Amino acid sequence: MVVPRRWRGLETSRRHSSPILLGHSTKSQHQIDGDLDKFSLDNPVAWTKSYTGTSGIKARVFFTTLGHPYDFKIPEVRKITMNGIFWALGKEGAIPEDGVNVILHEPFSPNNSEFGQNFKKNLKPTPIQ
């Protein structure tokens, strides 16, 4: 995989990686400015990478640029994230044919990542029982 220069801080982490999900920008200032020769509308939004660190220990990384709280209302986003975590932990054998179960047993009302009326002040995670 050739890593475009435009991926500023992500270049090192994406080098020699395996994209597993591509995203397409539906609105881009780069397109408006005529900069698509430098900035593509299509880019990986999830990928995996295996490497050996300086300690000699082999490691696996799953990375995604998905992750706005509202993204996790979508079962497919939860599924790709959980499947990626299982893979990174070396537990891919435990992933069922149709992926990790991501059914929610309670309504999911995430805090929006902003301030103002939508910001839920002093909201804390509910402990898992």
C-alpha angles and dihedrals in degrees: 000000000000112000114217116229090238093075091085110184093011097063096094094044093048097047110110091005130139115234113218101174130032125202130203122210111229093190122030133172086204089061091048090050092047093243099130090118086068101027119042123209089220120067139152112267096181131028144156131226135185121200145153115241127217089270090061092245114136115231140183126213130195113192133181134174089207113099115108104143090248091054088070091062084076112082092213091058091050090047097051089046094050093043089051092050091049090050093048089052091052091248098119089125088066093056109104120230090260094042135257115325108258099170110141117223094199132040112276113224106166124195110255112241095241143076130250127054094343094054112100104213117218093005110161130188116267111242115249111243 
